[in-house]
Amino acid sequence: MNLISPEIMAKISNGNSTKLPDNTLKMLQILASLNTPKELLASLLEIAEFSLHHVRYLAGPLVIHRSPWSDTIPQWLKFACIQDRLELIFTEYEQDQVGVSSTATEVLTYMMPATYEAPLHRDYADLYLWVGNEVLTKYNKLPKGCKSFYEFLGDGDTSNASNNRNHSF
């Protein structure tokens, strides 16, 4: 199901299949940073003739762990999910592909309520810490003077017991 009827799309479309200018993509990112509703952003992507998969991904719901703790997810994190979805869509658009990946912000948003319910297995805890570091660093949500989430937690050295650096997940 398209958000905009095919008749309107035919009137808007000029038949060219060229890429959008970078400044147009940048303006859409600025709109996303202003907490514009994702449905409006998805409609603009549809007008720009992005893949239907990309339009649906942007307009689709955020997947959040069903929990009484779901209300504790900060609003800024939900908006960051939309911004990161749009960033991923633009990356795929430039590469002429449609991926199946989610963003680190979406993983953090999903996992956050689950972490309040029960202890996490070591692998999931490592993933949670990694995505937490990625997102909090990207959106400048760390306390002043902290360069990483690991430093904030008091573990400035992220090496494992054999002194090998941890790998990105």
Phi, psi and chi 1 to 4 in degrees:
 res  aa     phi    psi   chi1   chi2   chi3   chi4
   1 MET       -  125.4  180.0  175.1  104.0      -
   2 ASN   -86.5  150.4  -69.0  -16.1      -      -
   3 LEU   -76.0  -25.2  -61.9  173.1      -      -
   4 ILE  -121.3  136.3  -58.8  173.2      -      -
   5 SER   -63.8  149.4   70.5      -      -      -
   6 PRO   -59.4  -31.2  -21.8   29.7      -      -
   7 GLU   -64.9  -43.2  -63.4   80.7   25.5      -
   8 ILE   -68.0  -40.0  -66.4  174.5      -      -
   9 MET   -61.3  -39.1  -75.2  -60.4  -63.4      -
  10 ALA   -64.3  -36.5      -      -      -      -
  11 LYS   -70.0  -38.0  -70.6  178.5 -176.0  177.3
  12 ILE   -74.1  -41.4  -64.8  171.4      -      -
  13 SER   -67.7  138.1  177.8      -      -      -
  14 ASN  -104.6    5.5   60.2    6.0      -      -
  15 GLY    86.0   -7.7      -      -      -      -
  16 ASN   -82.4  144.1  -65.3  -23.0      -      -
  17 SER  -115.2   34.2   61.6      -      -      -
  18 THR   -84.3  162.5   58.6      -      -      -
  19 LYS   -73.1  152.0  -64.8  -80.2 -174.3 -169.4
  20 LEU   -70.8  148.8  -69.0  175.4      -      -
  21 PRO   -65.5  151.9   -7.9   13.8      -      -
  22 ASP   -58.7  -35.7  -72.3  -20.4      -      -
  23 ASN   -66.7  -29.9   61.8  -13.5      -      -
  24 THR   -68.2  -43.1  -56.9      -      -      -
  25 LEU   -63.2  -39.6  -60.7  177.2      -      -
  26 LYS   -64.9  -40.0 -169.9   67.1  174.4  164.8
  27 MET   -64.1  -38.5  -75.4 -171.4  -73.1      -
  28 LEU   -64.5  -37.6  -74.5  170.6      -      -
  29 GLN   -66.2  -37.6  -74.7  178.4  -43.8      -
  30 ILE   -64.9  -42.3  -69.0  169.4      -      -
  31 LEU   -57.9  -42.6  -85.7  174.7      -      -
  32 ALA   -63.9  -37.3      -      -      -      -
  33 SER   -69.8  -16.2   71.8      -      -      -
  34 LEU   -91.6   15.4  -62.5  172.8      -      -
  35 ASN    60.9   38.0  -58.5  -26.4      -      -
  36 THR   -65.6  139.5  -56.6      -      -      -
  37 PRO   -55.5  137.8  -23.1   31.7      -      -
  38 LYS   -62.9  -28.2   62.1 -175.6  177.3  178.6
  39 GLU   -66.3  -37.7  -65.2   79.5   11.2      -
  40 LEU   -67.1  -43.8  175.3   60.4      -      -
  41 LEU   -61.6  -41.4  -66.6  169.9      -      -
  42 ALA   -64.0  -38.1      -      -      -      -
  43 SER   -63.1  -39.3  -64.4      -      -      -
  44 LEU   -66.2  -37.2  -66.4  171.9      -      -
  45 LEU   -65.2  -37.8  -70.8 -175.2      -      -
  46 GLU   -65.8  -41.2 -172.1  173.3    0.2      -
  47 ILE   -61.1  -37.7  -70.2  170.2      -      -
  48 ALA   -78.4    4.2      -      -      -      -
  49 GLU    62.4   42.0  -62.7 -178.5  -13.0      -
  50 PHE   -72.3  164.9  -86.7   69.2      -      -
  51 SER   -57.6  142.0  161.9      -      -      -
  52 LEU   -59.1  -32.1 -175.9   57.5      -      -
  53 HIS   -63.9  -40.1  -63.7  -72.1      -      -
  54 HIS   -67.7  -41.4  -75.5  144.7      -      -
  55 VAL   -62.1  -45.1  173.4      -      -      -
  56 ARG   -67.8  -36.7  -73.1 -178.5  177.2  167.5
  57 TYR   -62.8  -44.1  174.8   51.2      -      -
  58 LEU   -68.0  -42.4 -174.6   61.3      -      -
  59 ALA   -80.1  -15.4      -      -      -      -
  60 GLY   -68.0  166.0      -      -      -      -
  61 PRO   -72.3  155.5   27.5  -33.9      -      -
  62 LEU   -77.6  134.0  -66.4  177.3      -      -
  63 VAL   -89.7  116.9  179.1      -      -      -
  64 ILE  -125.6  138.4  -62.6  173.2      -      -
  65 HIS   -58.2  125.8  179.5   76.1      -      -
  66 ARG   -71.2  113.4 -156.9  172.8  -79.7 -113.1
  67 SER  -162.6  153.6  162.8      -      -      -
  68 PRO   -63.0  -18.1  -16.9   23.9      -      -
  69 TRP   -84.2   -2.2  -67.4   97.5      -      -
  70 SER   -58.7  -28.1  -62.7      -      -      -
  71 ASP   -69.9  -13.2  -65.6  -18.1      -      -
  72 THR   -83.9   -6.9   63.7      -      -      -
  73 ILE   -67.8  122.7  -61.0  170.4      -      -
  74 PRO   -64.2  145.7   -3.6    8.8      -      -
  75 GLN   -61.0  -36.4 -161.6   63.6   31.8      -
  76 TRP   -61.1  -32.2   72.7  -96.4      -      -
  77 LEU   -70.1  -37.5 -170.1   57.0      -      -
  78 LYS   -65.2  -42.0  -66.4  176.7 -176.2  178.0
  79 PHE   -67.4  -35.1  -72.0  126.1      -      -
  80 ALA   -63.9  -32.6      -      -      -      -
  81 CYS   -59.9  -42.9  -74.8      -      -      -
  82 ILE   -66.7  -42.6  -56.4  -51.8      -      -
  83 GLN   -61.6  -43.1  -68.2  173.0   22.0      -
  84 ASP   -71.5  -33.9  -75.6   -0.9      -      -
  85 ARG   -60.7  -45.4  -81.6 -176.6  178.7 -176.3
  86 LEU   -62.8  -41.2 -166.0   60.6      -      -
  87 GLU   -61.7  -42.7 -172.7  178.3  -56.8      -
  88 LEU   -64.6  -41.8  178.6   63.4      -      -
  89 ILE   -61.0  -43.1  -71.7  168.4      -      -
  90 PHE   -66.0  -37.3  -70.4  161.6      -      -
  91 THR   -63.0  -46.3  -59.5      -      -      -
  92 GLU   -65.9  -36.6  -68.3  177.7   -4.8      -
  93 TYR   -61.4  -43.5  173.8   75.6      -      -
  94 GLU   -64.8  -29.4  -68.8  -62.5  -37.9      -
  95 GLN   -96.3    6.7  -61.8  170.1   -3.8      -
  96 ASP    51.1   50.6  -73.1  -37.0      -      -
  97 GLN  -142.7  162.7   65.2  177.9   -6.4      -
  98 VAL  -125.1  115.4  175.4      -      -      -
  99 GLY   -93.9 -177.8      -      -      -      -
 100 VAL  -126.7   17.4  -67.8      -      -      -
 101 SER   -88.3  157.5  -59.9      -      -      -
 102 SER  -109.6  174.4   64.6      -      -      -
 103 THR   -95.9  161.8   65.3      -      -      -
 104 ALA   -60.9  -34.1      -      -      -      -
 105 THR   -65.0  -39.7  -49.9      -      -      -
 106 GLU   -66.8  -37.9  -70.8 -180.0  -85.9      -
 107 VAL   -64.0  -44.6  173.4      -      -      -
 108 LEU   -62.3  -43.5  179.9   66.0      -      -
 109 THR   -63.2  -39.2  -55.6      -      -      -
 110 TYR   -68.9  -44.7  177.9   83.4      -      -
 111 MET   -76.2  -26.4  -70.8 -175.8   75.0      -
 112 MET   -53.4  -52.4 -173.7  179.4  168.7      -
 113 PRO   -64.3  -31.4  -12.6   19.8      -      -
 114 ALA   -66.4  -31.2      -      -      -      -
 115 THR   -69.2  -20.7   63.9      -      -      -
 116 TYR   -83.4  -16.4  -61.5  140.9      -      -
 117 GLU   -87.1  -38.5  -72.3 -171.2   -5.6      -
 118 ALA  -157.3  157.8      -      -      -      -
 119 PRO   -61.8  147.5  -19.1   29.3      -      -
 120 LEU   -94.7  147.4  -64.0  175.6      -      -
 121 HIS   -61.2  152.9 -178.0  -84.9      -      -
 122 ARG   -52.6  -43.8  169.8   70.2 -176.5 -168.0
 123 ASP   -62.8  -42.0  -66.7  -18.4      -      -
 124 TYR   -70.5  -35.7  -68.3  114.3      -      -
 125 ALA   -63.7  -42.1      -      -      -      -
 126 ASP   -62.2  -43.1  -72.7  -15.2      -      -
 127 LEU   -62.1  -44.2  175.0   63.3      -      -
 128 TYR   -62.2  -43.0 -173.3   65.6      -      -
 129 LEU   -65.6  -40.2  -68.7  172.8      -      -
 130 TRP   -64.6  -48.8 -179.6   79.0      -      -
 131 VAL   -67.2  -34.3  -65.1      -      -      -
 132 GLY   -59.8  -44.3      -      -      -      -
 133 ASN   -62.7  -46.3 -176.8   57.3      -      -
 134 GLU   -58.9  -48.4  -66.2  -67.9  -51.2      -
 135 VAL   -73.7  -47.9  173.4      -      -      -
 136 LEU   -64.9  -34.2  -65.3  175.8      -      -
 137 THR   -69.6  -45.6  -57.4      -      -      -
 138 LYS   -61.4  -40.6  178.9  176.8 -177.3  178.0
 139 TYR   -99.0   15.4  -72.0   95.7      -      -
 140 ASN    50.9   48.5  -62.6  -40.5      -      -
 141 LYS  -103.9    7.2  -64.5  -64.3 -178.0  178.5
 142 LEU   -84.0  152.6  -67.4  169.5      -      -
 143 PRO   -61.3  155.7  -19.1   28.6      -      -
 144 LYS   -57.1  138.3  -76.6 -169.7  175.3 -166.8
 145 GLY    90.5  -13.1      -      -      -      -
 146 CYS   -92.4  131.9  -75.0      -      -      -
 147 LYS   -96.8  -18.3  -64.8  178.0 -173.4  147.9
 148 SER  -151.4  162.0   76.3      -      -      -
 149 PHE   -63.6  -35.2 -170.4   53.0      -      -
 150 TYR   -64.0  -40.1  -59.2  107.6      -      -
 151 GLU   -64.8  -40.4 -177.6 -179.4  -37.2      -
 152 PHE   -61.7  -37.6  175.2   66.2      -      -
 153 LEU   -77.8   -9.0  -66.5  174.4      -      -
 154 GLY    92.9   11.7      -      -      -      -
 155 ASP  -119.3   72.8 -176.2   18.3      -      -
 156 GLY   -64.2  -27.1      -      -      -      -
 157 ASP   -96.4  112.4 -178.8   19.2      -      -
 158 THR   -97.1   26.2   57.2      -      -      -
 159 SER   -84.7  156.0  -20.6      -      -      -
 160 ASN   -90.0 -174.8   60.3   22.8      -      -
 161 ALA   -60.4  -30.0      -      -      -      -
 162 SER   -91.6   14.8   62.4      -      -      -
 163 ASN    62.0   24.1  -74.8  -27.4      -      -
 164 ASN   -93.3  141.4  -66.1  -33.9      -      -
 165 ARG   -67.8  143.8  -62.8  -59.7  -74.0  172.1
 166 ASN   -65.8  146.9  -75.7  -21.4      -      -
 167 HIS   -90.2  151.5  -60.7  -76.0      -      -
 168 SER   -68.3  144.2  -64.1      -      -      -
 169 PHE   -84.6      -  -71.2   96.5      -      -
